[in-house]
Amino acid sequence: MIDPTERWRRQHGFDAKAAWAGLLSFADLPYTEDPVELQGVDVAVVGAPMDDLVSDAPGTRFGPRAIRAATPTATYHLETGVDWLETLRVVDYGDAPVVPADPVASHRAIEATVAEVLGAGGVPIVLSGDHSITEPDVRACALHLAGPVGLVHFDTHTDTAARLYGRDLSHGTPMYRLVEQGHVDPARYVQIGLRGWWPEQRELDWQAKHGITSFFMRDVSQLGIGEVVERTLEIVGAGPAFLTVDVDVLEPAYAPGTGTPEPGGMTAIDLLWACRTIATRVEIVGADVVEVIPVAGGGADLAALAANRVVQEILTGLALRRR
Ligand SMILES: [Mn+2]
């Protein structure tokens, strides 16, 4: 286990490490790639740096590093008064050993890495990659629990196509596959933020047949995020559930760095509040935040910033739940 802040503490007598210096880990967390050192952790952050299965702009392979780099300098949450680091033992477990141009091998590596976290009793929070990574993430959780999980899914798109561009594996198919494989209970599956031009009636018919619940953006704007989250909590109910956040659910102004942006999306304030509330009130067994493409050439990396805060809010929610 490497504590990236240790050298600074040794030299100066206090935690003085600047965000840009030293080893890059999420929130300067202790870093390990050794499954033995995972024993006793509450949460482990894992990167899934792949983008082989996108249907449009690539670049999410660079997402995990960008999300780690967008970490604020503290873990104390102003609004709740909670410092998640005081309640939870969290480590950065590094990246899954993905293989470029081999999405099957990459998915296998992601599933194995997530399974190591679950095996040690921790909650995995997986960073970026394209949305296909939710399939190995959730499958690892369902296999670990020996039964299907609920799913809370923030996204512009349903990602429930049976095939996309004639392919089974895609960032447009993971939710179809997870339901068909029996890893997600469709009666406890809620989508929030749908809008735009995809999918089509065929996919919506399949969803209706399985009893999947969808809240469109017009629901979020007309009912308000509070009511949408209350209804979501009712549908997901008690029992284990996975939280997946596609940053393209955000209005592109808040997260321009994503592969399939769609105008008319959620505000950051609504998404962050919703993620914290769901992590507080649902039995979250795992989470991911996906489809983050860092901005090339510097500047404000808004999608990575939003994704980083999504994780921070989930951690705050998990800490609140623990209290
Ligand atoms: Mn998606």
py3Dmol code that shows the C-alpha trace and the ligand (Angstrom):
import py3Dmol

protein = """\
ATOM      1  CA  MET A   1       0.000   0.000   0.000  1.00  0.00           C
ATOM      2  CA  ILE A   2       1.403   3.371  -1.013  1.00  0.00           C
ATOM      3  CA  ASP A   3       0.096   6.454   0.788  1.00  0.00           C
ATOM      4  CA  PRO A   4       0.765   9.306  -1.674  1.00  0.00           C
ATOM      5  CA  THR A   5       0.683  11.854   1.156  1.00  0.00           C
ATOM      6  CA  GLU A   6       3.221  10.032   3.380  1.00  0.00           C
ATOM      7  CA  ARG A   7       6.396  11.674   2.039  1.00  0.00           C
ATOM      8  CA  TRP A   8       4.904  15.135   2.540  1.00  0.00           C
ATOM      9  CA  ARG A   9       3.777  14.284   6.070  1.00  0.00           C
ATOM     10  CA  ARG A  10       7.220  12.901   6.924  1.00  0.00           C
ATOM     11  CA  GLN A  11       8.953  16.024   5.647  1.00  0.00           C
ATOM     12  CA  HIS A  12       6.605  18.677   6.996  1.00  0.00           C
ATOM     13  CA  GLY A  13       4.809  16.992   9.898  1.00  0.00           C
ATOM     14  CA  PHE A  14       1.359  17.475   8.376  1.00  0.00           C
ATOM     15  CA  ASP A  15      -0.573  16.446   5.263  1.00  0.00           C
ATOM     16  CA  ALA A  16       0.841  19.056   2.872  1.00  0.00           C
ATOM     17  CA  LYS A  17       0.774  17.202  -0.449  1.00  0.00           C
ATOM     18  CA  ALA A  18      -0.413  19.403  -3.297  1.00  0.00           C
ATOM     19  CA  ALA A  19      -2.920  17.935  -5.758  1.00  0.00           C
ATOM     20  CA  TRP A  20      -0.537  18.121  -8.736  1.00  0.00           C
ATOM     21  CA  ALA A  21       2.400  16.445  -6.980  1.00  0.00           C
ATOM     22  CA  GLY A  22       3.198  12.816  -6.296  1.00  0.00           C
ATOM     23  CA  LEU A  23       1.310   9.653  -7.208  1.00  0.00           C
ATOM     24  CA  LEU A  24      -2.050  10.204  -8.899  1.00  0.00           C
ATOM     25  CA  SER A  25      -4.718   8.411  -6.868  1.00  0.00           C
ATOM     26  CA  PHE A  26      -8.365   9.303  -6.363  1.00  0.00           C
ATOM     27  CA  ALA A  27      -8.546  11.943  -3.603  1.00  0.00           C
ATOM     28  CA  ASP A  28      -4.918  11.091  -2.687  1.00  0.00           C
ATOM     29  CA  LEU A  29      -6.218   7.798  -1.278  1.00  0.00           C
ATOM     30  CA  PRO A  30      -3.810   5.019  -0.354  1.00  0.00           C
ATOM     31  CA  TYR A  31      -3.018   3.088  -3.537  1.00  0.00           C
ATOM     32  CA  THR A  32      -2.668  -0.659  -3.895  1.00  0.00           C
ATOM     33  CA  GLU A  33      -2.971  -3.334  -6.562  1.00  0.00           C
ATOM     34  CA  ASP A  34      -2.657  -6.182  -4.028  1.00  0.00           C
ATOM     35  CA  PRO A  35      -5.970  -7.983  -3.324  1.00  0.00           C
ATOM     36  CA  VAL A  36      -4.666  -9.005   0.119  1.00  0.00           C
ATOM     37  CA  GLU A  37      -4.458  -5.331   1.107  1.00  0.00           C
ATOM     38  CA  LEU A  38      -8.122  -4.863   0.216  1.00  0.00           C
ATOM     39  CA  GLN A  39      -9.221  -6.780   3.308  1.00  0.00           C
ATOM     40  CA  GLY A  40     -11.394  -4.591   5.493  1.00  0.00           C
ATOM     41  CA  VAL A  41     -11.925  -1.744   3.036  1.00  0.00           C
ATOM     42  CA  ASP A  42     -15.388  -0.239   2.767  1.00  0.00           C
ATOM     43  CA  VAL A  43     -14.927   1.126  -0.759  1.00  0.00           C
ATOM     44  CA  ALA A  44     -12.321   0.712  -3.503  1.00  0.00           C
ATOM     45  CA  VAL A  45     -12.073   3.010  -6.520  1.00  0.00           C
ATOM     46  CA  VAL A  46     -11.158   1.128  -9.719  1.00  0.00           C
ATOM     47  CA  GLY A  47     -10.375   2.518 -13.168  1.00  0.00           C
ATOM     48  CA  ALA A  48     -11.721   0.835 -16.305  1.00  0.00           C
ATOM     49  CA  PRO A  49      -9.820   2.706 -19.020  1.00  0.00           C
ATOM     50  CA  MET A  50     -11.359   1.405 -22.251  1.00  0.00           C
ATOM     51  CA  ASP A  51     -13.273   2.929 -25.164  1.00  0.00           C
ATOM     52  CA  ASP A  52     -13.226   0.141 -27.733  1.00  0.00           C
ATOM     53  CA  LEU A  53     -17.023  -0.209 -27.781  1.00  0.00           C
ATOM     54  CA  VAL A  54     -18.195   3.365 -28.350  1.00  0.00           C
ATOM     55  CA  SER A  55     -20.474   4.121 -31.303  1.00  0.00           C
ATOM     56  CA  ASP A  56     -19.291   7.715 -31.682  1.00  0.00           C
ATOM     57  CA  ALA A  57     -16.365   9.774 -30.352  1.00  0.00           C
ATOM     58  CA  PRO A  58     -13.666   7.720 -28.537  1.00  0.00           C
ATOM     59  CA  GLY A  59     -11.484   8.881 -25.643  1.00  0.00           C
ATOM     60  CA  THR A  60     -13.058   7.440 -22.511  1.00  0.00           C
ATOM     61  CA  ARG A  61      -9.911   5.302 -22.098  1.00  0.00           C
ATOM     62  CA  PHE A  62      -8.396   8.510 -20.710  1.00  0.00           C
ATOM     63  CA  GLY A  63     -11.338   9.047 -18.334  1.00  0.00           C
ATOM     64  CA  PRO A  64     -10.090   7.374 -15.129  1.00  0.00           C
ATOM     65  CA  ARG A  65      -6.888   9.445 -14.958  1.00  0.00           C
ATOM     66  CA  ALA A  66      -8.825  12.645 -15.654  1.00  0.00           C
ATOM     67  CA  ILE A  67     -11.387  11.871 -12.955  1.00  0.00           C
ATOM     68  CA  ARG A  68      -8.623  11.140 -10.443  1.00  0.00           C
ATOM     69  CA  ALA A  69      -6.865  14.384 -11.409  1.00  0.00           C
ATOM     70  CA  ALA A  70     -10.080  16.386 -10.893  1.00  0.00           C
ATOM     71  CA  THR A  71     -10.072  15.593  -7.163  1.00  0.00           C
ATOM     72  CA  PRO A  72     -10.700  18.514  -4.795  1.00  0.00           C
ATOM     73  CA  THR A  73      -8.152  19.081  -2.049  1.00  0.00           C
ATOM     74  CA  ALA A  74     -10.449  17.947   0.778  1.00  0.00           C
ATOM     75  CA  THR A  75     -13.021  15.240   1.503  1.00  0.00           C
ATOM     76  CA  TYR A  76     -15.214  17.264   3.883  1.00  0.00           C
ATOM     77  CA  HIS A  77     -18.660  17.825   2.330  1.00  0.00           C
ATOM     78  CA  LEU A  78     -19.772  21.351   3.126  1.00  0.00           C
ATOM     79  CA  GLU A  79     -23.533  20.821   2.860  1.00  0.00           C
ATOM     80  CA  THR A  80     -23.824  17.625   4.922  1.00  0.00           C
ATOM     81  CA  GLY A  81     -20.956  18.287   7.298  1.00  0.00           C
ATOM     82  CA  VAL A  82     -19.631  14.796   6.555  1.00  0.00           C
ATOM     83  CA  ASP A  83     -16.027  13.875   5.830  1.00  0.00           C
ATOM     84  CA  TRP A  84     -16.394  10.505   4.136  1.00  0.00           C
ATOM     85  CA  LEU A  85     -12.761   9.641   4.886  1.00  0.00           C
ATOM     86  CA  GLU A  86     -13.513   9.725   8.620  1.00  0.00           C
ATOM     87  CA  THR A  87     -16.311   7.164   8.291  1.00  0.00           C
ATOM     88  CA  LEU A  88     -15.189   4.959   5.420  1.00  0.00           C
ATOM     89  CA  ARG A  89     -11.943   3.127   4.715  1.00  0.00           C
ATOM     90  CA  VAL A  90     -11.391   3.804   1.020  1.00  0.00           C
ATOM     91  CA  VAL A  91      -8.489   2.886  -1.256  1.00  0.00           C
ATOM     92  CA  ASP A  92      -7.621   3.468  -4.900  1.00  0.00           C
ATOM     93  CA  TYR A  93      -7.225  -0.030  -6.369  1.00  0.00           C
ATOM     94  CA  GLY A  94      -5.719   1.219  -9.616  1.00  0.00           C
ATOM     95  CA  ASP A  95      -6.910   0.293 -13.077  1.00  0.00           C
ATOM     96  CA  ALA A  96      -8.217  -3.018 -14.353  1.00  0.00           C
ATOM     97  CA  PRO A  97      -5.598  -4.515 -16.709  1.00  0.00           C
ATOM     98  CA  VAL A  98      -7.461  -3.837 -19.949  1.00  0.00           C
ATOM     99  CA  VAL A  99      -6.170  -4.844 -23.391  1.00  0.00           C
ATOM    100  CA  PRO A 100      -6.481  -2.324 -26.252  1.00  0.00           C
ATOM    101  CA  ALA A 101      -8.595  -3.596 -29.177  1.00  0.00           C
ATOM    102  CA  ASP A 102      -9.781  -6.641 -27.205  1.00  0.00           C
ATOM    103  CA  PRO A 103     -12.999  -5.646 -25.426  1.00  0.00           C
ATOM    104  CA  VAL A 104     -13.740  -9.235 -24.375  1.00  0.00           C
ATOM    105  CA  ALA A 105     -10.402  -9.524 -22.583  1.00  0.00           C
ATOM    106  CA  SER A 106     -10.883  -6.045 -21.128  1.00  0.00           C
ATOM    107  CA  HIS A 107     -14.338  -6.915 -19.800  1.00  0.00           C
ATOM    108  CA  ARG A 108     -12.919 -10.083 -18.258  1.00  0.00           C
ATOM    109  CA  ALA A 109     -10.177  -8.023 -16.575  1.00  0.00           C
ATOM    110  CA  ILE A 110     -12.683  -5.445 -15.284  1.00  0.00           C
ATOM    111  CA  GLU A 111     -15.000  -8.147 -13.926  1.00  0.00           C
ATOM    112  CA  ALA A 112     -12.084  -9.898 -12.178  1.00  0.00           C
ATOM    113  CA  THR A 113     -10.811  -6.647 -10.625  1.00  0.00           C
ATOM    114  CA  VAL A 114     -14.284  -5.643  -9.423  1.00  0.00           C
ATOM    115  CA  ALA A 115     -14.794  -9.182  -8.060  1.00  0.00           C
ATOM    116  CA  GLU A 116     -11.615  -8.804  -5.983  1.00  0.00           C
ATOM    117  CA  VAL A 117     -13.093  -5.717  -4.302  1.00  0.00           C
ATOM    118  CA  LEU A 118     -16.381  -7.500  -3.634  1.00  0.00           C
ATOM    119  CA  GLY A 119     -14.567 -10.579  -2.361  1.00  0.00           C
ATOM    120  CA  ALA A 120     -12.783  -8.429   0.210  1.00  0.00           C
ATOM    121  CA  GLY A 121     -16.121  -7.039   1.401  1.00  0.00           C
ATOM    122  CA  GLY A 122     -15.782  -3.640  -0.305  1.00  0.00           C
ATOM    123  CA  VAL A 123     -18.044  -1.576  -2.521  1.00  0.00           C
ATOM    124  CA  PRO A 124     -16.415  -1.014  -5.935  1.00  0.00           C
ATOM    125  CA  ILE A 125     -16.740   2.424  -7.560  1.00  0.00           C
ATOM    126  CA  VAL A 126     -15.557   2.126 -11.150  1.00  0.00           C
ATOM    127  CA  LEU A 127     -14.298   5.130 -13.144  1.00  0.00           C
ATOM    128  CA  SER A 128     -15.143   5.843 -16.765  1.00  0.00           C
ATOM    129  CA  GLY A 129     -14.453   3.775 -19.741  1.00  0.00           C
ATOM    130  CA  ASP A 130     -17.330   3.509 -22.183  1.00  0.00           C
ATOM    131  CA  HIS A 131     -20.702   2.388 -20.813  1.00  0.00           C
ATOM    132  CA  SER A 132     -20.095  -1.226 -21.840  1.00  0.00           C
ATOM    133  CA  ILE A 133     -18.064  -1.576 -18.620  1.00  0.00           C
ATOM    134  CA  THR A 134     -21.267  -1.625 -16.603  1.00  0.00           C
ATOM    135  CA  GLU A 135     -21.832  -5.165 -17.866  1.00  0.00           C
ATOM    136  CA  PRO A 136     -18.744  -6.650 -16.139  1.00  0.00           C
ATOM    137  CA  ASP A 137     -19.257  -4.307 -13.152  1.00  0.00           C
ATOM    138  CA  VAL A 138     -22.821  -5.452 -12.491  1.00  0.00           C
ATOM    139  CA  ARG A 139     -22.185  -9.076 -13.444  1.00  0.00           C
ATOM    140  CA  ALA A 140     -19.437  -9.251 -10.817  1.00  0.00           C
ATOM    141  CA  CYS A 141     -21.876  -7.874  -8.210  1.00  0.00           C
ATOM    142  CA  ALA A 142     -24.699 -10.246  -9.162  1.00  0.00           C
ATOM    143  CA  LEU A 143     -22.406 -13.271  -9.205  1.00  0.00           C
ATOM    144  CA  HIS A 144     -20.936 -12.254  -5.859  1.00  0.00           C
ATOM    145  CA  LEU A 145     -24.429 -11.990  -4.358  1.00  0.00           C
ATOM    146  CA  ALA A 146     -25.674 -15.072  -6.236  1.00  0.00           C
ATOM    147  CA  GLY A 147     -28.737 -13.167  -7.465  1.00  0.00           C
ATOM    148  CA  PRO A 148     -29.899 -10.206  -9.521  1.00  0.00           C
ATOM    149  CA  VAL A 149     -29.424  -6.620  -8.328  1.00  0.00           C
ATOM    150  CA  GLY A 150     -31.542  -3.501  -8.728  1.00  0.00           C
ATOM    151  CA  LEU A 151     -30.191  -0.800 -11.027  1.00  0.00           C
ATOM    152  CA  VAL A 152     -30.403   2.992 -10.885  1.00  0.00           C
ATOM    153  CA  HIS A 153     -29.243   4.292 -14.267  1.00  0.00           C
ATOM    154  CA  PHE A 154     -28.657   7.974 -15.085  1.00  0.00           C
ATOM    155  CA  ASP A 155     -28.302   8.395 -18.839  1.00  0.00           C
ATOM    156  CA  THR A 156     -29.517  10.187 -21.946  1.00  0.00           C
ATOM    157  CA  HIS A 157     -29.864   6.769 -23.603  1.00  0.00           C
ATOM    158  CA  THR A 158     -31.319   3.473 -22.410  1.00  0.00           C
ATOM    159  CA  ASP A 159     -28.367   1.357 -23.601  1.00  0.00           C
ATOM    160  CA  THR A 160     -30.846  -1.501 -24.007  1.00  0.00           C
ATOM    161  CA  ALA A 161     -30.319  -2.393 -27.674  1.00  0.00           C
ATOM    162  CA  ALA A 162     -30.020  -6.098 -28.423  1.00  0.00           C
ATOM    163  CA  ARG A 163     -27.433  -5.210 -31.074  1.00  0.00           C
ATOM    164  CA  LEU A 164     -25.852  -1.991 -32.282  1.00  0.00           C
ATOM    165  CA  TYR A 165     -24.214  -1.725 -35.698  1.00  0.00           C
ATOM    166  CA  GLY A 166     -24.889  -5.460 -35.869  1.00  0.00           C
ATOM    167  CA  ARG A 167     -22.780  -6.142 -32.776  1.00  0.00           C
ATOM    168  CA  ASP A 168     -23.775  -7.730 -29.461  1.00  0.00           C
ATOM    169  CA  LEU A 169     -21.037  -5.968 -27.492  1.00  0.00           C
ATOM    170  CA  SER A 170     -21.346  -2.180 -27.525  1.00  0.00           C
ATOM    171  CA  HIS A 171     -21.821   0.715 -25.165  1.00  0.00           C
ATOM    172  CA  GLY A 172     -25.429   0.683 -26.409  1.00  0.00           C
ATOM    173  CA  THR A 173     -26.215  -2.888 -25.287  1.00  0.00           C
ATOM    174  CA  PRO A 174     -25.029  -3.517 -21.688  1.00  0.00           C
ATOM    175  CA  MET A 175     -28.402  -3.054 -19.964  1.00  0.00           C
ATOM    176  CA  TYR A 176     -30.161  -5.376 -22.431  1.00  0.00           C
ATOM    177  CA  ARG A 177     -27.499  -8.000 -21.816  1.00  0.00           C
ATOM    178  CA  LEU A 178     -27.580  -7.643 -18.015  1.00  0.00           C
ATOM    179  CA  VAL A 179     -31.364  -8.097 -17.910  1.00  0.00           C
ATOM    180  CA  GLU A 180     -31.306 -11.000 -20.375  1.00  0.00           C
ATOM    181  CA  GLN A 181     -28.473 -12.661 -18.404  1.00  0.00           C
ATOM    182  CA  GLY A 182     -30.556 -12.377 -15.231  1.00  0.00           C
ATOM    183  CA  HIS A 183     -28.073 -10.112 -13.425  1.00  0.00           C
ATOM    184  CA  VAL A 184     -30.449  -7.122 -13.185  1.00  0.00           C
ATOM    185  CA  ASP A 185     -34.000  -7.445 -11.849  1.00  0.00           C
ATOM    186  CA  PRO A 186     -36.009  -5.387 -14.375  1.00  0.00           C
ATOM    187  CA  ALA A 187     -38.736  -4.710 -11.769  1.00  0.00           C
ATOM    188  CA  ARG A 188     -36.043  -2.915  -9.693  1.00  0.00           C
ATOM    189  CA  TYR A 189     -34.434  -1.129 -12.661  1.00  0.00           C
ATOM    190  CA  VAL A 190     -34.984   2.647 -13.049  1.00  0.00           C
ATOM    191  CA  GLN A 191     -33.633   4.924 -15.802  1.00  0.00           C
ATOM    192  CA  ILE A 192     -33.437   8.685 -15.243  1.00  0.00           C
ATOM    193  CA  GLY A 193     -32.750  11.453 -17.775  1.00  0.00           C
ATOM    194  CA  LEU A 194     -33.781   9.934 -21.120  1.00  0.00           C
ATOM    195  CA  ARG A 195     -34.161  12.284 -24.087  1.00  0.00           C
ATOM    196  CA  GLY A 196     -33.221  12.873 -27.685  1.00  0.00           C
ATOM    197  CA  TRP A 197     -33.128  10.478 -30.620  1.00  0.00           C
ATOM    198  CA  TRP A 198     -32.167   7.032 -29.454  1.00  0.00           C
ATOM    199  CA  PRO A 199     -33.258   4.266 -28.885  1.00  0.00           C
ATOM    200  CA  GLU A 200     -36.342   3.427 -30.950  1.00  0.00           C
ATOM    201  CA  GLN A 201     -39.732   1.883 -30.294  1.00  0.00           C
ATOM    202  CA  ARG A 202     -38.348  -1.670 -30.509  1.00  0.00           C
ATOM    203  CA  GLU A 203     -36.102  -1.086 -27.468  1.00  0.00           C
ATOM    204  CA  LEU A 204     -38.849   0.743 -25.550  1.00  0.00           C
ATOM    205  CA  ASP A 205     -41.225  -2.158 -26.245  1.00  0.00           C
ATOM    206  CA  TRP A 206     -38.652  -4.610 -24.890  1.00  0.00           C
ATOM    207  CA  GLN A 207     -38.290  -2.416 -21.775  1.00  0.00           C
ATOM    208  CA  ALA A 208     -42.056  -2.239 -21.260  1.00  0.00           C
ATOM    209  CA  LYS A 209     -42.340  -6.007 -21.623  1.00  0.00           C
ATOM    210  CA  HIS A 210     -39.818  -6.427 -18.777  1.00  0.00           C
ATOM    211  CA  GLY A 211     -41.359  -3.757 -16.539  1.00  0.00           C
ATOM    212  CA  ILE A 212     -38.375  -1.396 -16.581  1.00  0.00           C
ATOM    213  CA  THR A 213     -39.167   2.129 -15.303  1.00  0.00           C
ATOM    214  CA  SER A 214     -38.037   5.197 -17.263  1.00  0.00           C
ATOM    215  CA  PHE A 215     -38.048   8.841 -16.193  1.00  0.00           C
ATOM    216  CA  PHE A 216     -37.527  11.116 -19.174  1.00  0.00           C
ATOM    217  CA  MET A 217     -35.995  14.582 -18.895  1.00  0.00           C
ATOM    218  CA  ARG A 218     -39.475  16.052 -19.139  1.00  0.00           C
ATOM    219  CA  ASP A 219     -40.312  14.095 -15.948  1.00  0.00           C
ATOM    220  CA  VAL A 220     -37.230  15.497 -14.205  1.00  0.00           C
ATOM    221  CA  SER A 221     -38.133  19.048 -15.244  1.00  0.00           C
ATOM    222  CA  GLN A 222     -41.876  18.770 -14.543  1.00  0.00           C
ATOM    223  CA  LEU A 223     -41.912  16.579 -11.397  1.00  0.00           C
ATOM    224  CA  GLY A 224     -38.617  17.877 -10.041  1.00  0.00           C
ATOM    225  CA  ILE A 225     -35.612  15.744  -9.120  1.00  0.00           C
ATOM    226  CA  GLY A 226     -36.899  15.273  -5.539  1.00  0.00           C
ATOM    227  CA  GLU A 227     -40.061  13.521  -6.696  1.00  0.00           C
ATOM    228  CA  VAL A 228     -38.218  11.466  -9.328  1.00  0.00           C
ATOM    229  CA  VAL A 229     -35.755  10.229  -6.704  1.00  0.00           C
ATOM    230  CA  GLU A 230     -38.575   9.414  -4.230  1.00  0.00           C
ATOM    231  CA  ARG A 231     -40.355   7.328  -6.882  1.00  0.00           C
ATOM    232  CA  THR A 232     -37.061   5.684  -7.795  1.00  0.00           C
ATOM    233  CA  LEU A 233     -36.407   4.720  -4.160  1.00  0.00           C
ATOM    234  CA  GLU A 234     -39.873   3.175  -3.987  1.00  0.00           C
ATOM    235  CA  ILE A 235     -39.332   1.095  -7.119  1.00  0.00           C
ATOM    236  CA  VAL A 236     -35.801  -0.043  -6.249  1.00  0.00           C
ATOM    237  CA  GLY A 237     -36.898  -0.747  -2.678  1.00  0.00           C
ATOM    238  CA  ALA A 238     -34.862  -2.735  -0.186  1.00  0.00           C
ATOM    239  CA  GLY A 239     -32.121  -5.062  -1.336  1.00  0.00           C
ATOM    240  CA  PRO A 240     -28.848  -4.657  -3.187  1.00  0.00           C
ATOM    241  CA  ALA A 241     -28.628  -2.275  -6.131  1.00  0.00           C
ATOM    242  CA  PHE A 242     -26.025  -0.859  -8.490  1.00  0.00           C
ATOM    243  CA  LEU A 243     -25.762   2.856  -9.375  1.00  0.00           C
ATOM    244  CA  THR A 244     -24.526   3.703 -12.876  1.00  0.00           C
ATOM    245  CA  VAL A 245     -24.018   7.304 -13.993  1.00  0.00           C
ATOM    246  CA  ASP A 246     -23.381   8.147 -17.636  1.00  0.00           C
ATOM    247  CA  VAL A 247     -22.113  11.750 -17.630  1.00  0.00           C
ATOM    248  CA  ASP A 248     -23.988  12.363 -20.862  1.00  0.00           C
ATOM    249  CA  VAL A 249     -27.133  12.551 -18.694  1.00  0.00           C
ATOM    250  CA  LEU A 250     -25.889  16.045 -17.877  1.00  0.00           C
ATOM    251  CA  GLU A 251     -26.695  18.998 -20.066  1.00  0.00           C
ATOM    252  CA  PRO A 252     -23.636  19.171 -22.384  1.00  0.00           C
ATOM    253  CA  ALA A 253     -22.821  22.608 -20.947  1.00  0.00           C
ATOM    254  CA  TYR A 254     -21.902  20.789 -17.701  1.00  0.00           C
ATOM    255  CA  ALA A 255     -20.057  17.893 -19.337  1.00  0.00           C
ATOM    256  CA  PRO A 256     -18.989  18.612 -22.917  1.00  0.00           C
ATOM    257  CA  GLY A 257     -16.318  15.898 -22.734  1.00  0.00           C
ATOM    258  CA  THR A 258     -18.428  12.876 -23.620  1.00  0.00           C
ATOM    259  CA  GLY A 259     -18.923  10.834 -26.781  1.00  0.00           C
ATOM    260  CA  THR A 260     -22.639  11.289 -27.482  1.00  0.00           C
ATOM    261  CA  PRO A 261     -23.718  14.633 -25.963  1.00  0.00           C
ATOM    262  CA  GLU A 262     -27.417  15.535 -26.122  1.00  0.00           C
ATOM    263  CA  PRO A 263     -28.893  18.974 -25.340  1.00  0.00           C
ATOM    264  CA  GLY A 264     -31.688  19.255 -22.778  1.00  0.00           C
ATOM    265  CA  GLY A 265     -30.037  17.362 -19.935  1.00  0.00           C
ATOM    266  CA  MET A 266     -29.793  17.424 -16.160  1.00  0.00           C
ATOM    267  CA  THR A 267     -28.127  20.137 -14.156  1.00  0.00           C
ATOM    268  CA  ALA A 268     -25.085  19.239 -12.087  1.00  0.00           C
ATOM    269  CA  ILE A 269     -26.864  20.301  -8.881  1.00  0.00           C
ATOM    270  CA  ASP A 270     -29.693  17.818  -9.510  1.00  0.00           C
ATOM    271  CA  LEU A 271     -27.404  14.946 -10.456  1.00  0.00           C
ATOM    272  CA  LEU A 272     -25.024  15.419  -7.529  1.00  0.00           C
ATOM    273  CA  TRP A 273     -27.868  15.665  -5.014  1.00  0.00           C
ATOM    274  CA  ALA A 274     -29.567  12.609  -6.522  1.00  0.00           C
ATOM    275  CA  CYS A 275     -26.395  10.501  -6.388  1.00  0.00           C
ATOM    276  CA  ARG A 276     -25.802  11.382  -2.742  1.00  0.00           C
ATOM    277  CA  THR A 277     -29.417  10.709  -1.793  1.00  0.00           C
ATOM    278  CA  ILE A 278     -29.506   7.363  -3.582  1.00  0.00           C
ATOM    279  CA  ALA A 279     -26.206   6.289  -2.017  1.00  0.00           C
ATOM    280  CA  THR A 280     -27.611   7.246   1.391  1.00  0.00           C
ATOM    281  CA  ARG A 281     -30.962   5.488   1.054  1.00  0.00           C
ATOM    282  CA  VAL A 282     -30.318   2.498  -1.217  1.00  0.00           C
ATOM    283  CA  GLU A 283     -28.219  -0.562  -0.403  1.00  0.00           C
ATOM    284  CA  ILE A 284     -25.533   0.248  -2.987  1.00  0.00           C
ATOM    285  CA  VAL A 285     -23.287  -2.745  -3.722  1.00  0.00           C
ATOM    286  CA  GLY A 286     -21.360  -1.050  -6.503  1.00  0.00           C
ATOM    287  CA  ALA A 287     -21.334   2.044  -8.682  1.00  0.00           C
ATOM    288  CA  ASP A 288     -19.733   3.439 -11.793  1.00  0.00           C
ATOM    289  CA  VAL A 289     -19.451   6.771 -13.582  1.00  0.00           C
ATOM    290  CA  VAL A 290     -18.784   6.439 -17.269  1.00  0.00           C
ATOM    291  CA  GLU A 291     -18.349   8.047 -20.705  1.00  0.00           C
ATOM    292  CA  VAL A 292     -15.915  10.746 -19.532  1.00  0.00           C
ATOM    293  CA  ILE A 293     -13.622  12.066 -22.273  1.00  0.00           C
ATOM    294  CA  PRO A 294     -11.009  14.507 -20.957  1.00  0.00           C
ATOM    295  CA  VAL A 295     -10.539  17.722 -22.868  1.00  0.00           C
ATOM    296  CA  ALA A 296      -7.319  17.728 -24.885  1.00  0.00           C
ATOM    297  CA  GLY A 297      -4.925  20.638 -24.473  1.00  0.00           C
ATOM    298  CA  GLY A 298      -5.889  21.766 -20.999  1.00  0.00           C
ATOM    299  CA  GLY A 299      -8.717  24.097 -20.079  1.00  0.00           C
ATOM    300  CA  ALA A 300     -11.636  23.316 -17.809  1.00  0.00           C
ATOM    301  CA  ASP A 301     -12.190  19.561 -17.918  1.00  0.00           C
ATOM    302  CA  LEU A 302     -15.851  19.811 -17.022  1.00  0.00           C
ATOM    303  CA  ALA A 303     -16.948  16.217 -17.608  1.00  0.00           C
ATOM    304  CA  ALA A 304     -14.109  14.853 -15.464  1.00  0.00           C
ATOM    305  CA  LEU A 305     -14.875  17.463 -12.821  1.00  0.00           C
ATOM    306  CA  ALA A 306     -18.545  16.456 -12.742  1.00  0.00           C
ATOM    307  CA  ALA A 307     -17.652  12.753 -12.685  1.00  0.00           C
ATOM    308  CA  ASN A 308     -15.230  13.291  -9.821  1.00  0.00           C
ATOM    309  CA  ARG A 309     -17.941  15.065  -7.830  1.00  0.00           C
ATOM    310  CA  VAL A 310     -20.423  12.282  -8.598  1.00  0.00           C
ATOM    311  CA  VAL A 311     -18.021   9.851  -6.915  1.00  0.00           C
ATOM    312  CA  GLN A 312     -17.454  12.251  -4.006  1.00  0.00           C
ATOM    313  CA  GLU A 313     -21.235  12.534  -3.504  1.00  0.00           C
ATOM    314  CA  ILE A 314     -21.649   8.748  -3.622  1.00  0.00           C
ATOM    315  CA  LEU A 315     -18.912   8.409  -0.996  1.00  0.00           C
ATOM    316  CA  THR A 316     -20.611  11.070   1.133  1.00  0.00           C
ATOM    317  CA  GLY A 317     -23.917   9.213   0.795  1.00  0.00           C
ATOM    318  CA  LEU A 318     -22.306   5.904   1.765  1.00  0.00           C
ATOM    319  CA  ALA A 319     -20.766   7.612   4.811  1.00  0.00           C
ATOM    320  CA  LEU A 320     -24.136   9.119   5.774  1.00  0.00           C
ATOM    321  CA  ARG A 321     -25.779   5.704   5.450  1.00  0.00           C
ATOM    322  CA  ARG A 322     -23.100   4.163   7.686  1.00  0.00           C
ATOM    323  CA  ARG A 323     -23.782   6.676  10.474  1.00  0.00           C
TER     324      ARG A 323
END
"""
ligand_1 = """\
1
MN
Mn -24.875 5.196 -21.507
"""
view = py3Dmol.view(width=600, height=400)
view.addModel(protein, "pdb")
view.setStyle({"model": 0}, {"cartoon": {"style": "trace"}})
view.addModel(ligand_1, "xyz")
view.setStyle({"model": 1}, {"stick": {}})
view.zoomTo()
view.show()
